[in-house]
Amino acid sequence: MDYLFLHRDKRTFTSERQKNLLFKAAHIYWEQKFAGREPEKARKVDCEIYKYVLYYLEVRQVFLDPEISLKKLSGMIETNQTYLSNVINRYFGCHLKDLLNKYRVEYAKELLRSDKYSPEEIPQYCGFLSRSTFYAAFKKMTGLSPKRYMKYEMRAQHSESINYV
């Protein structure tokens, strides 16, 4: 999915405009990726749930809540847990826990690149309940520990900033 972390103005990240933009992009993606290939399986209600999952992850950033669960998210979307679980499994290709961890790790990478937080502080800002869970998820998604990732990013930024004469 290409719209992980839409570029958004932090002051208006929950605006109706942002929601509409996301829904349009998600609908186009849905039509291209799912509806065209499996019209008998890709139900309209699945598309609506899919768009709301993206909205709550992308715009509302519910992944930052360490207590988020299938039950809580299904209540926000106003659907039942079975439909929500099926949509996440079928169209995102993973379980809710894995999907949340993808968003949390991407957010952690943003925070690490900002250089405002140490790797030890990051888990509490990304929705992880413990540092060990954060380190395991980060390593699984990136292949690197947070500290090694930070060093790698600093080295990459430094080499980009060198101007050759």
DSSP file (Angstrom, degrees, kcal/mol; ACC not computed):
  #  RESIDUE AA STRUCTURE BP1 BP2  ACC     N-H-->O    O-->H-N    N-H-->O    O-->H-N    TCO  KAPPA ALPHA  PHI   PSI    X-CA   Y-CA   Z-CA
    1    1 A M    >         0   0    0      0, 0.0     3,-0.5     0, 0.0    91,-0.0   0.000 360.0 360.0 360.0 128.5    0.0    0.0    0.0
    2    2 A D  T 3   +     0   0    0      1,-0.2     0, 0.0     4,-0.0     0, 0.0   0.557 360.0  69.9 -89.2  -8.3    1.6    3.3   -1.1
    3    3 A Y  T >   +     0   0    0      3,-0.1     3,-0.5    19,-0.0     2,-0.5   0.036  56.1 143.2-104.5  34.2   -0.2    5.7    1.2
    4    4 A L  T <  S+     0   0    0     -3,-0.5    54,-0.0     1,-0.2    50,-0.0  -0.594  80.6   2.8 -66.6 120.2    1.4    4.7    4.4
    5    5 A F  T 3  S-     0   0    0     -2,-0.5    -1,-0.2     1,-0.1     3,-0.1   0.999  87.2-144.0  60.7  74.4    1.8    8.1    6.2
    6    6 A L    <   -     0   0    0     -3,-0.5     2,-0.6     1,-0.1    -1,-0.1  -0.274  27.0-100.7 -57.1 147.1    0.2   10.6    3.9
    7    7 A H        +     0   0    0      2,-0.0     2,-0.3     0, 0.0    -1,-0.1  -0.649  62.2 165.5 -71.6 120.5    2.0   13.9    3.8
    8    8 A R        -     0   0    0     -2,-0.6     2,-0.7    -3,-0.1     5,-0.1  -0.964  46.8-108.4-141.6 154.2   -0.3   16.0    6.0
    9    9 A D    >   -     0   0    0     -2,-0.3     3,-1.5     1,-0.1     4,-0.1  -0.746  29.5-143.6 -80.1 117.9   -0.4   19.2    7.8
   10   10 A K  G >  S+     0   0    0     -2,-0.7     3,-0.7     1,-0.3    -1,-0.1   0.756  96.4  60.0 -58.9 -25.9   -0.1   18.3   11.5
   11   11 A R  G 3  S+     0   0    0      1,-0.2    -1,-0.3     2,-0.1     3,-0.1   0.793 118.4  27.1 -73.6 -26.0   -2.5   21.1   12.5
   12   12 A T  G X  S+     0   0    0     -3,-1.5     3,-1.9     1,-0.1     6,-0.3  -0.053  76.4 131.0-125.6  32.5   -5.3   19.8   10.3
   13   13 A F  T <  S+     0   0    0     -3,-0.7    -1,-0.1     1,-0.3    -3,-0.1   0.631  76.5  47.8 -68.8 -11.7   -4.7   16.0   10.1
   14   14 A T  T 3  S+     0   0    0     -3,-0.1    -1,-0.3    -4,-0.1    46,-0.1   0.152  83.9 134.7-109.4  19.3   -8.2   15.1   11.1
   15   15 A S    <>  -     0   0    0     -3,-1.9     4,-1.8     1,-0.1     5,-0.1  -0.232  66.6-120.6 -68.0 157.2   -9.9   17.4    8.6
   16   16 A E  H  > S+     0   0    0      1,-0.2     4,-2.6     2,-0.2     5,-0.2   0.850 114.1  58.2 -63.7 -35.6  -12.8   16.3    6.5
   17   17 A R  H  > S+     0   0    0      2,-0.2     4,-2.6     1,-0.2    -1,-0.2   0.916 105.0  49.1 -60.9 -44.6  -10.7   17.2    3.4
   18   18 A Q  H  > S+     0   0    0     -6,-0.3     4,-2.3     1,-0.2    -1,-0.2   0.898 111.2  50.5 -63.2 -40.4   -8.0   14.8    4.5
   19   19 A K  H  X S+     0   0    0     -4,-1.8     4,-2.6     2,-0.2    -2,-0.2   0.928 111.2  48.1 -62.3 -45.8  -10.6   12.1    5.0
   20   20 A N  H  X S+     0   0    0     -4,-2.6     4,-2.4     2,-0.2    -2,-0.2   0.899 110.9  50.8 -64.1 -41.1  -12.1   12.7    1.6
   21   21 A L  H  X S+     0   0    0     -4,-2.6     4,-2.4     2,-0.2    -1,-0.2   0.924 112.4  46.9 -61.0 -44.7   -8.7   12.6   -0.1
   22   22 A L  H  X S+     0   0    0     -4,-2.3     4,-2.9     1,-0.2     5,-0.2   0.923 111.4  51.0 -63.5 -44.5   -7.8    9.3    1.6
   23   23 A F  H  X S+     0   0    0     -4,-2.6     4,-2.3     2,-0.2    -2,-0.2   0.894 111.1  48.4 -61.9 -40.7  -11.2    7.8    0.7
   24   24 A K  H  X S+     0   0    0     -4,-2.4     4,-2.3     2,-0.2    -1,-0.2   0.942 114.2  45.4 -64.3 -47.2  -10.8    8.7   -3.0
   25   25 A A  H  X S+     0   0    0     -4,-2.4     4,-2.4     1,-0.2    -2,-0.2   0.909 114.4  48.9 -62.8 -42.1   -7.3    7.4   -3.1
   26   26 A A  H  X S+     0   0    0     -4,-2.9     4,-2.7     2,-0.2    -1,-0.2   0.878 110.3  51.3 -65.8 -38.0   -8.3    4.2   -1.3
   27   27 A H  H  X S+     0   0    0     -4,-2.3     4,-2.6    -5,-0.2    -2,-0.2   0.920 111.0  47.3 -66.4 -43.3  -11.3    3.7   -3.6
   28   28 A I  H  X S+     0   0    0     -4,-2.3     4,-2.2     2,-0.2     5,-0.2   0.934 114.3  47.3 -61.8 -46.3   -9.2    4.0   -6.7
   29   29 A Y  H  X S+     0   0    0     -4,-2.4     4,-3.0     1,-0.2     5,-0.4   0.916 111.6  51.6 -60.7 -43.6   -6.6    1.6   -5.3
   30   30 A W  H  X>S+     0   0    0     -4,-2.7     4,-2.5     1,-0.2     5,-2.1   0.925 109.4  49.5 -58.5 -47.9   -9.4   -0.8   -4.3
   31   31 A E  I  <>S+     0   0    0     -4,-2.6     5,-1.4     3,-0.2    -1,-0.2   0.904 117.2  40.8 -60.8 -42.6  -10.9   -0.7   -7.8
   32   32 A Q  I  <5S+     0   0    0     -4,-2.2    -2,-0.2    -5,-0.2    -1,-0.2   0.914 125.1  33.1 -71.9 -43.9   -7.5   -1.4   -9.4
   33   33 A K  I  <5S+     0   0    0     -4,-3.0    -3,-0.2    -5,-0.2    -2,-0.2   0.885 134.3   8.2 -85.8 -41.4   -6.2   -4.0   -7.0
   34   34 A F  I  X5S+     0   0    0     -4,-2.5     4,-2.2    -5,-0.4     8,-0.2   0.843 118.6  53.3-113.7 -47.9   -9.2   -5.9   -5.8
   35   35 A A  I  4<S+     0   0    0     -5,-2.1    -4,-0.2     1,-0.2     7,-0.1   0.863 108.2  51.5 -66.9 -36.7  -12.5   -5.2   -7.5
   36   36 A G  T  4<S+     0   0    0     -5,-1.4    -1,-0.2    -6,-0.3    -4,-0.1   0.858 116.7  37.8 -68.4 -35.9  -11.2   -5.9  -11.0
   37   37 A R  T  4 S+     0   0    0      1,-0.2    -2,-0.2    -3,-0.2    -1,-0.2   0.846 130.3  22.8 -87.7 -36.6   -9.7   -9.2  -10.3
   38   38 A E    >X  +     0   0    0     -4,-2.2     4,-2.6     1,-0.1     3,-1.1  -0.504  64.3 161.4-130.9  65.2  -12.2  -10.8   -7.9
   39   39 A P  T 34 S+     0   0    0      0, 0.0    -1,-0.1     0, 0.0    -3,-0.1   0.810  78.0  53.4 -60.2 -29.9  -15.5   -9.1   -8.5
   40   40 A E  T 34 S+     0   0    0      1,-0.2    -5,-0.1    -3,-0.1    -2,-0.1   0.771 117.4  36.7 -75.5 -23.5  -17.5  -11.9   -6.8
   41   41 A K  T <4 S+     0   0    0     -3,-1.1     2,-1.4    -7,-0.2    -1,-0.2   0.762  98.1  81.2 -96.3 -30.2  -15.3  -11.7   -3.6
   42   42 A A     <  -     0   0    0     -4,-2.6     2,-0.1    -8,-0.2    -1,-0.1  -0.625  68.9-169.7 -84.0  91.7  -14.7   -7.9   -3.4
   43   43 A R     >  -     0   0    0     -2,-1.4     4,-1.6     1,-0.1     3,-0.1  -0.446  31.4-121.1 -82.5 154.6  -17.9   -6.7   -1.8
   44   44 A K  H  > S+     0   0    0      1,-0.2     4,-1.9     2,-0.2     5,-0.1   0.881 114.1  54.8 -61.8 -39.5  -18.9   -3.1   -1.5
   45   45 A V  H  > S+     0   0    0      1,-0.2     4,-2.3     2,-0.2    -1,-0.2   0.860 104.2  55.3 -64.5 -34.3  -19.1   -3.3    2.3
   46   46 A D  H  > S+     0   0    0      1,-0.2     4,-2.8     2,-0.2    -1,-0.2   0.903 105.7  52.2 -62.8 -40.2  -15.5   -4.7    2.3
   47   47 A C  H  X S+     0   0    0     -4,-1.6     4,-2.3     2,-0.2    -2,-0.2   0.908 109.4  49.0 -62.4 -42.2  -14.4   -1.6    0.4
   48   48 A E  H  X S+     0   0    0     -4,-1.9     4,-2.1     2,-0.2    -2,-0.2   0.920 113.2  45.9 -64.8 -43.7  -16.1    0.7    3.0
   49   49 A I  H  X S+     0   0    0     -4,-2.3     4,-2.6     2,-0.2    -2,-0.2   0.920 111.2  54.0 -63.6 -43.1  -14.5   -1.1    5.9
   50   50 A Y  H  X S+     0   0    0     -4,-2.8     4,-2.1     1,-0.2    -2,-0.2   0.912 109.1  48.2 -55.7 -46.5  -11.1   -1.0    4.1
   51   51 A K  H  X S+     0   0    0     -4,-2.3     4,-2.4     1,-0.2    -1,-0.2   0.893 112.0  48.9 -65.0 -40.1  -11.4    2.7    3.6
   52   52 A Y  H  X S+     0   0    0     -4,-2.1     4,-2.8     2,-0.2     5,-0.2   0.865 107.6  54.3 -70.1 -34.5  -12.2    3.3    7.3
   53   53 A V  H  X S+     0   0    0     -4,-2.6     4,-1.8     2,-0.2     5,-0.2   0.951 111.7  45.5 -60.6 -47.2   -9.3    1.1    8.4
   54   54 A L  H  X>S+     0   0    0     -4,-2.1     4,-3.7     1,-0.2     5,-0.5   0.908 111.8  52.5 -61.6 -41.6   -7.0    3.2    6.4
   55   55 A Y  I  X>S+     0   0    0     -4,-2.4     5,-2.0     1,-0.2     4,-1.8   0.939 110.9  45.6 -60.3 -47.5   -8.6    6.4    7.7
   56   56 A Y  I  <5S+     0   0    0     -4,-2.8     6,-2.5     3,-0.2     7,-0.3   0.798 121.4  39.2 -70.3 -26.5   -8.2    5.3   11.4
   57   57 A L  I  <5S+     0   0    0     -4,-1.8     4,-0.2    -5,-0.2     6,-0.2   0.921 124.6  34.6 -84.3 -49.1   -4.6    4.3   10.8
   58   58 A E  I  <5S+     0   0    0     -4,-3.7    -3,-0.2    -5,-0.2    -2,-0.2   0.934 133.4  19.3 -73.4 -48.3   -3.5    7.0    8.4
   59   59 A V  I  <<S+     0   0    0     -4,-1.8    -3,-0.2    -5,-0.5    -4,-0.1   0.910 132.0  36.1 -94.6 -49.0   -5.3   10.1    9.6
   60   60 A R  S   <S-     0   0    0     -5,-2.0    -3,-0.2   -46,-0.1    -4,-0.2   0.646  89.7-145.7 -83.7 -14.3   -6.5    9.3   13.2
   61   61 A Q    >   +     0   0    0     -6,-0.4     3,-1.7    -4,-0.2    -4,-0.2   0.881  32.7 166.1  52.5  48.8   -3.3    7.4   14.0
   62   62 A V  G >   +     0   0    0     -6,-2.5     3,-1.8     1,-0.3     6,-0.2   0.680  62.7  79.9 -66.7 -16.5   -5.0    4.9   16.3
   63   63 A F  G 3  S+     0   0    0     -7,-0.3    -1,-0.3     1,-0.3     5,-0.1   0.697  79.8  68.9 -63.9 -17.3   -1.9    2.7   16.1
   64   64 A L  G <  S+     0   0    0     -3,-1.7    -1,-0.3     3,-0.0    63,-0.2   0.643  79.2  90.3 -75.1 -14.2   -0.4    5.0   18.7
   65   65 A D    X   -     0   0    0     -3,-1.8     3,-1.7    -4,-0.2    -3,-0.0  -0.748  66.5-158.5 -83.2 113.3   -2.8    3.7   21.3
   66   66 A P  T 3  S+     0   0    0      0, 0.0    -1,-0.2     0, 0.0    63,-0.1   0.705  91.2  55.9 -66.9 -16.4   -1.1    0.7   23.0
   67   67 A E  T 3  S+     0   0    0      2,-0.1     5,-0.2    -3,-0.0     2,-0.1   0.323  75.9 130.2 -96.7   7.4   -4.6   -0.6   24.0
   68   68 A I    <   +     0   0    0     -3,-1.7     2,-0.3    -6,-0.2     3,-0.0  -0.377  31.8 168.4 -64.9 138.9   -6.0   -0.7   20.5
   69   69 A S     >  -     0   0    0      1,-0.1     4,-2.7    -2,-0.1     5,-0.3  -0.874  51.8 -97.0-142.3 172.4   -7.7   -4.0   19.7
   70   70 A L  H  > S+     0   0    0     -2,-0.3     4,-2.5     1,-0.2     5,-0.2   0.898 124.8  50.7 -59.6 -41.1   -9.9   -5.6   17.1
   71   71 A K  H  > S+     0   0    0      2,-0.2     4,-1.7     1,-0.2    -1,-0.2   0.930 112.1  45.5 -63.2 -46.8  -12.9   -4.9   19.4
   72   72 A K  H  > S+     0   0    0      2,-0.2     4,-1.8     1,-0.2    -2,-0.2   0.916 115.4  46.4 -64.7 -44.7  -12.0   -1.3   19.9
   73   73 A L  H  X S+     0   0    0     -4,-2.7     4,-2.3     1,-0.2     5,-0.2   0.890 110.0  53.1 -67.7 -39.4  -11.3   -0.6   16.2
   74   74 A S  H  X>S+     0   0    0     -4,-2.5     5,-2.2    -5,-0.3     4,-1.2   0.861 108.0  52.5 -64.9 -33.5  -14.5   -2.4   15.1
   75   75 A G  H  <5S+     0   0    0     -4,-1.7    -1,-0.2     3,-0.2    -2,-0.2   0.886 109.3  48.8 -66.4 -39.1  -16.4   -0.2   17.5
   76   76 A M  H  <5S+     0   0    0     -4,-1.8    -2,-0.2     1,-0.2    -1,-0.2   0.900 116.7  41.5 -65.3 -40.9  -14.9    2.9   16.0
   77   77 A I  H  <5S-     0   0    0     -4,-2.3    -1,-0.2    -5,-0.1    -2,-0.2   0.647 108.5-128.1 -81.6 -15.7  -15.7    1.7   12.5
   78   78 A E  T  <5 +     0   0    0     -4,-1.2     2,-0.3     1,-0.3    -3,-0.2   0.940  69.4 110.5  63.8  51.4  -19.1    0.5   13.6
   79   79 A T  S   <S-     0   0    0     -5,-2.2    -1,-0.3    -6,-0.1     2,-0.2  -0.865  72.9 -90.0-137.9 173.0  -18.8   -2.9   12.2
   80   80 A N     >  -     0   0    0     -2,-0.3     4,-2.1     1,-0.1     5,-0.2  -0.526  33.6-114.7 -89.1 162.5  -18.5   -6.3   13.8
   81   81 A Q  H  > S+     0   0    0      1,-0.2     4,-2.8     2,-0.2     5,-0.2   0.825 112.2  56.6 -63.9 -34.5  -15.1   -7.9   14.6
   82   82 A T  H  > S+     0   0    0      2,-0.2     4,-2.5     1,-0.2    -1,-0.2   0.942 109.1  45.0 -65.6 -47.6  -15.5  -10.8   12.1
   83   83 A Y  H  > S+     0   0    0      2,-0.2     4,-2.5     1,-0.2     5,-0.2   0.932 115.4  48.3 -59.6 -46.0  -16.0   -8.4    9.1
   84   84 A L  H  X S+     0   0    0     -4,-2.1     4,-2.5     1,-0.2     5,-0.2   0.932 112.2  47.9 -61.6 -46.9  -13.2   -6.2   10.3
   85   85 A S  H  X S+     0   0    0     -4,-2.8     4,-2.7     1,-0.2    -1,-0.2   0.906 111.9  50.3 -61.1 -42.7  -10.8   -9.2   10.8
   86   86 A N  H  X S+     0   0    0     -4,-2.5     4,-2.8     2,-0.2     5,-0.3   0.905 110.9  48.8 -63.3 -42.0  -11.7  -10.7    7.4
   87   87 A V  H  X>S+     0   0    0     -4,-2.5     4,-2.7     2,-0.2     5,-0.6   0.930 113.3  46.6 -64.6 -45.3  -11.1   -7.4    5.6
   88   88 A I  I  X>S+     0   0    0     -4,-2.5     4,-1.5    -5,-0.2     6,-1.1   0.939 116.3  44.6 -63.2 -46.0   -7.7   -6.9    7.3
   89   89 A N  I  <5S+     0   0    0     -4,-2.7     4,-0.5    -5,-0.2    -2,-0.2   0.930 120.8  38.9 -63.2 -45.7   -6.7  -10.5    6.6
   90   90 A R  I  <5S+     0   0    0     -4,-2.8    -2,-0.2    -5,-0.2    -3,-0.2   0.921 127.9  27.2 -73.9 -45.7   -7.9  -10.5    3.0
   91   91 A Y  I  <5S+     0   0    0     -4,-2.7    -3,-0.2    -5,-0.3    -2,-0.2   0.693 128.6  37.4-100.2 -20.6   -7.0   -7.0    1.8
   92   92 A F  I  <<S-     0   0    0     -4,-1.5    -3,-0.2    -5,-0.6    -2,-0.1   0.567  98.3-133.2-102.3 -13.4   -4.0   -6.1    3.9
   93   93 A G  S   <S+     0   0    0     -5,-0.6     2,-0.3    -4,-0.5    -4,-0.2   0.744  72.7  63.8  72.6  25.0   -2.6   -9.6    3.9
   94   94 A C  S    S-     0   0    0     -6,-1.1    -2,-0.2     3,-0.0    -1,-0.2  -0.946  86.6 -83.4-160.2 177.7   -1.9   -9.8    7.6
   95   95 A H     >  -     0   0    0     -2,-0.3     4,-2.3    -3,-0.1     3,-0.2  -0.480  46.5-104.1 -86.5 164.3   -3.5   -9.8   11.1
   96   96 A L  H  > S+     0   0    0      1,-0.2     4,-3.0     2,-0.2     5,-0.3   0.897 120.3  55.7 -56.2 -43.6   -4.4   -6.6   12.9
   97   97 A K  H  > S+     0   0    0      1,-0.2     4,-2.2     2,-0.2    -1,-0.2   0.912 109.8  45.7 -57.6 -43.9   -1.4   -6.9   15.2
   98   98 A D  H  > S+     0   0    0      2,-0.2     4,-2.0    -3,-0.2    -1,-0.2   0.894 112.5  50.9 -67.2 -39.5    1.0   -7.1   12.3
   99   99 A L  H  X S+     0   0    0     -4,-2.3     4,-1.9     2,-0.2    -2,-0.2   0.930 111.1  47.9 -63.4 -45.5   -0.7   -4.2   10.5
  100  100 A L  H  X S+     0   0    0     -4,-3.0     4,-2.7     1,-0.2    -2,-0.2   0.911 110.5  52.2 -61.1 -42.3   -0.5   -2.0   13.7
  101  101 A N  H  X S+     0   0    0     -4,-2.2     4,-2.7    -5,-0.3     5,-0.2   0.855 104.7  56.1 -65.0 -34.5    3.2   -2.9   14.1
  102  102 A K  H  X S+     0   0    0     -4,-2.0     4,-2.3     2,-0.2    -1,-0.2   0.943 111.9  43.0 -60.2 -46.7    3.9   -1.9   10.5
  103  103 A Y  H  X S+     0   0    0     -4,-1.9     4,-2.4     2,-0.2    -2,-0.2   0.904 114.1  50.9 -65.7 -41.3    2.5    1.5   11.2
  104  104 A R  H  X S+     0   0    0     -4,-2.7     4,-2.5     1,-0.2    -2,-0.2   0.910 111.1  47.6 -63.9 -41.7    4.2    1.8   14.6
  105  105 A V  H  X S+     0   0    0     -4,-2.7     4,-2.5     2,-0.2    -1,-0.2   0.906 111.2  50.8 -67.6 -41.2    7.6    0.8   13.1
  106  106 A E  H  X S+     0   0    0     -4,-2.3     4,-1.9    -5,-0.2    -1,-0.2   0.909 112.3  47.3 -61.2 -40.5    7.2    3.4   10.2
  107  107 A Y  H  X S+     0   0    0     -4,-2.4     4,-2.4     2,-0.2    -2,-0.2   0.899 110.1  52.8 -66.4 -40.2    6.3    6.0   12.8
  108  108 A A  H  X S+     0   0    0     -4,-2.5     4,-2.8     1,-0.2    -2,-0.2   0.898 106.7  52.9 -61.4 -40.6    9.3    4.9   14.9
  109  109 A K  H  X S+     0   0    0     -4,-2.5     4,-2.4     2,-0.2    -1,-0.2   0.897 107.9  51.3 -62.3 -40.2   11.5    5.3   11.8
  110  110 A E  H  X S+     0   0    0     -4,-1.9     4,-1.6     2,-0.2    -2,-0.2   0.936 112.2  46.4 -59.3 -46.4   10.2    8.9   11.4
  111  111 A L  H  X>S+     0   0    0     -4,-2.4     5,-0.8     1,-0.2     4,-0.8   0.888 111.7  50.6 -65.9 -39.4   11.0    9.7   15.0
  112  112 A L  H ><5S+     0   0    0     -4,-2.8     3,-0.8     1,-0.2    -1,-0.2   0.905 109.9  50.3 -65.1 -40.6   14.5    8.1   14.7
  113  113 A R  H 3<5S+     0   0    0     -4,-2.4    -1,-0.2     1,-0.2    -2,-0.2   0.819 102.5  61.1 -66.6 -29.8   15.2   10.2   11.6
  114  114 A S  H 3<5S-     0   0    0     -4,-1.6    -1,-0.2    -5,-0.2    -2,-0.2   0.737  96.2-145.4 -69.7 -20.5   14.1   13.3   13.4
  115  115 A D  T <<5 +     0   0    0     -3,-0.8    -3,-0.1    -4,-0.8    -2,-0.1   0.730  67.5 113.5  63.8  24.1   16.9   12.8   15.9
  116  116 A K  S   <S+     0   0    0     -5,-0.8     2,-0.3     1,-0.1    -4,-0.1   0.652  71.8  44.7 -95.0 -19.1   14.7   14.2   18.7
  117  117 A Y  S    S-     0   0    0     -6,-0.6    -2,-0.1    -5,-0.1    -1,-0.1  -0.927  77.3-125.5-128.7 148.7   14.4   10.9   20.6
  118  118 A S    >>  -     0   0    0     -2,-0.3     4,-1.3     1,-0.1     3,-1.2  -0.529  35.7-107.4 -83.6 159.6   16.8    8.2   21.6
  119  119 A P  T 34 S+     0   0    0      0, 0.0    -1,-0.1     0, 0.0    -7,-0.0   0.783 120.4  59.6 -57.8 -25.9   15.9    4.6   20.7
  120  120 A E  T 34 S+     0   0    0      1,-0.2     4,-0.3     2,-0.1    11,-0.0   0.795 107.4  45.0 -72.6 -27.8   15.1    3.9   24.4
  121  121 A E  T X> S+     0   0    0     -3,-1.2     3,-0.7     1,-0.1     4,-0.7   0.733  94.2  80.9 -85.4 -23.9   12.4    6.6   24.3
  122  122 A I  H >X S+     0   0    0     -4,-1.3     3,-1.4     1,-0.2     4,-1.0   0.847  78.7  63.4 -57.3 -45.0   10.8    5.6   21.0
  123  123 A P  H >>>S+     0   0    0      0, 0.0     5,-1.8     0, 0.0     3,-0.8   0.868 100.9  52.4 -53.5 -40.0    8.5    2.7   22.1
  124  124 A Q  H <45S+     0   0    0     -3,-0.7     3,-0.2    -4,-0.3    -2,-0.2   0.775 111.4  47.0 -68.5 -24.5    6.4    4.9   24.4
  125  125 A Y  H <<5S+     0   0    0     -3,-1.4    -1,-0.2    -4,-0.7    -3,-0.1   0.573 110.8  52.8 -89.9 -10.4    5.7    7.3   21.6
  126  126 A C  H <<5S-     0   0    0     -4,-1.0    -2,-0.2    -3,-0.8    -1,-0.2   0.405 116.2-100.3-109.0   0.4    4.9    4.6   19.0
  127  127 A G  T  <5S+     0   0    0     -4,-0.6     2,-0.3     1,-0.3    -3,-0.2   0.573  73.6 138.6  94.4   8.6    2.2    2.6   20.8
  128  128 A F      < -     0   0    0     -5,-1.8    -1,-0.3    -6,-0.2    -2,-0.1  -0.682  46.6-148.8 -87.4 141.8    4.3   -0.3   22.0
  129  129 A L  S    S+     0   0    0     -2,-0.3     2,-0.3   -63,-0.1    -1,-0.1   0.785  79.2  20.4 -79.1 -27.5    3.7   -1.5   25.5
  130  130 A S     >  -     0   0    0      1,-0.1     4,-1.7    -7,-0.1    -1,-0.1  -0.959  69.7-123.8-141.3 159.8    7.3   -2.6   26.1
  131  131 A R  H  > S+     0   0    0     -2,-0.3     4,-2.8     1,-0.2     5,-0.2   0.862 111.1  55.7 -67.9 -37.0   10.8   -2.0   24.7
  132  132 A S  H  > S+     0   0    0      2,-0.2     4,-2.3     1,-0.2    -1,-0.2   0.892 107.2  49.1 -66.3 -38.3   11.3   -5.7   23.9
  133  133 A T  H  > S+     0   0    0      2,-0.2     4,-2.5     1,-0.2     5,-0.2   0.909 112.3  49.6 -64.6 -41.4    8.2   -5.8   21.8
  134  134 A F  H  X S+     0   0    0     -4,-1.7     4,-2.9     2,-0.2     5,-0.2   0.944 111.2  47.6 -61.3 -49.5    9.3   -2.7   20.0
  135  135 A Y  H  X S+     0   0    0     -4,-2.8     4,-2.4     1,-0.2     5,-0.2   0.898 113.2  48.7 -61.1 -41.4   12.8   -4.0   19.3
  136  136 A A  H  X S+     0   0    0     -4,-2.3     4,-2.2     2,-0.2    -1,-0.2   0.929 114.8  44.1 -65.0 -45.6   11.4   -7.4   18.1
  137  137 A A  H  X S+     0   0    0     -4,-2.5     4,-2.2     2,-0.2     5,-0.2   0.902 114.2  50.1 -66.1 -41.4    8.9   -5.7   15.7
  138  138 A F  H  X S+     0   0    0     -4,-2.9     4,-2.6    -5,-0.2     5,-0.5   0.931 112.5  46.2 -63.3 -46.4   11.5   -3.2   14.5
  139  139 A K  H  X S+     0   0    0     -4,-2.4     4,-2.1    -5,-0.2    -1,-0.2   0.893 112.1  51.9 -63.8 -40.0   14.0   -5.9   13.7
  140  140 A K  H  < S+     0   0    0     -4,-2.2    -1,-0.2    -5,-0.2    -2,-0.2   0.892 116.7  39.0 -63.2 -40.6   11.4   -8.0   12.0
  141  141 A M  H  < S+     0   0    0     -4,-2.2    -2,-0.2    -5,-0.1    -1,-0.2   0.846 131.8  22.3 -81.3 -35.3   10.3   -5.2    9.7
  142  142 A T  H  < S-     0   0    0     -4,-2.6    -3,-0.2     2,-0.3    -2,-0.2   0.673  90.5-127.2-108.6 -20.6   13.6   -3.5    8.9
  143  143 A G  S  < S+     0   0    0     -4,-2.1     2,-0.3    -5,-0.5    -4,-0.2   0.475  82.5  86.8  83.2   1.3   16.2   -6.2    9.5
  144  144 A L  S    S-     0   0    0     -6,-0.5    -1,-0.3     4,-0.0    -2,-0.3  -0.916  81.4-112.3-130.6 155.3   18.1   -3.8   11.8
  145  145 A S     >  -     0   0    0     -2,-0.3     4,-2.7    -3,-0.1     5,-0.2  -0.496  40.2-107.9 -76.0 159.2   18.0   -2.8   15.4
  146  146 A P  H  > S+     0   0    0      0, 0.0     4,-2.5     0, 0.0     5,-0.1   0.891 120.2  50.3 -56.5 -40.5   16.7    0.7   16.1
  147  147 A K  H  > S+     0   0    0      2,-0.2     4,-2.2     1,-0.2     5,-0.2   0.920 112.3  46.1 -65.3 -42.4   20.3    1.9   17.0
  148  148 A R  H  > S+     0   0    0      2,-0.2     4,-2.6     1,-0.2    -1,-0.2   0.894 111.9  52.0 -66.9 -39.0   21.8    0.4   13.9
  149  149 A Y  H  X S+     0   0    0     -4,-2.7     4,-2.7     2,-0.2    -2,-0.2   0.922 109.0  50.7 -60.8 -44.1   19.0    1.9   11.8
  150  150 A M  H  X S+     0   0    0     -4,-2.5     4,-2.5     2,-0.2    -2,-0.2   0.913 111.4  47.4 -61.6 -44.0   19.7    5.3   13.3
  151  151 A K  H  X S+     0   0    0     -4,-2.2     4,-2.4     2,-0.2    -1,-0.2   0.915 112.2  50.4 -62.8 -42.8   23.4    5.0   12.6
  152  152 A Y  H  X S+     0   0    0     -4,-2.6     4,-2.2     1,-0.2    -2,-0.2   0.914 112.0  47.1 -61.8 -44.0   22.7    3.9    9.0
  153  153 A E  H  X S+     0   0    0     -4,-2.7     4,-2.7     2,-0.2     5,-0.2   0.896 111.1  51.2 -65.6 -41.3   20.3    6.8    8.5
  154  154 A M  H  X S+     0   0    0     -4,-2.5     4,-2.4     1,-0.2    -2,-0.2   0.909 111.0  48.8 -63.1 -40.9   22.8    9.3    9.9
  155  155 A R  H  X S+     0   0    0     -4,-2.4     4,-2.3     2,-0.2    -2,-0.2   0.901 112.0  49.0 -64.5 -41.3   25.5    8.0    7.6
  156  156 A A  H  X S+     0   0    0     -4,-2.2     4,-1.6     2,-0.2    -2,-0.2   0.904 112.4  47.7 -65.9 -42.0   23.1    8.2    4.6
  157  157 A Q  H  X S+     0   0    0     -4,-2.7     4,-1.6     2,-0.2    -2,-0.2   0.895 111.5  51.3 -65.3 -39.4   22.2   11.8    5.5
  158  158 A H  H  X S+     0   0    0     -4,-2.4     4,-0.7     1,-0.2    -2,-0.2   0.913 109.5  48.7 -65.1 -42.7   25.8   12.7    6.0
  159  159 A S  H  < S+     0   0    0     -4,-2.3     3,-0.4     1,-0.2    -1,-0.2   0.822 110.6  52.0 -69.4 -28.9   26.8   11.3    2.6
  160  160 A E  H  < S+     0   0    0     -4,-1.6    -1,-0.2     1,-0.2    -2,-0.2   0.816 105.7  55.4 -72.4 -30.6   23.9   13.2    0.9
  161  161 A S  H  < S+     0   0    0     -4,-1.6     2,-0.5    -5,-0.1    -1,-0.2   0.612  82.4 101.5 -81.1 -11.0   25.0   16.5    2.5
  162  162 A I     <  -     0   0    0     -4,-0.7     2,-0.6    -3,-0.4    -3,-0.0  -0.624  63.7-151.8 -75.6 122.2   28.5   16.3    1.1
  163  163 A N        -     0   0    0     -2,-0.5     2,-0.4     2,-0.0    -2,-0.1  -0.847   6.2-142.5 -97.7 124.3   28.7   18.6   -1.9
  164  164 A Y              0   0    0     -2,-0.6    -2,-0.0     1,-0.1     0, 0.0  -0.703 360.0 360.0 -87.4 135.8   31.2   17.6   -4.5
  165  165 A V              0   0    0     -2,-0.4    -1,-0.1     0, 0.0    -2,-0.0   0.430 360.0 360.0 -91.8 360.0   33.1   20.4   -6.2
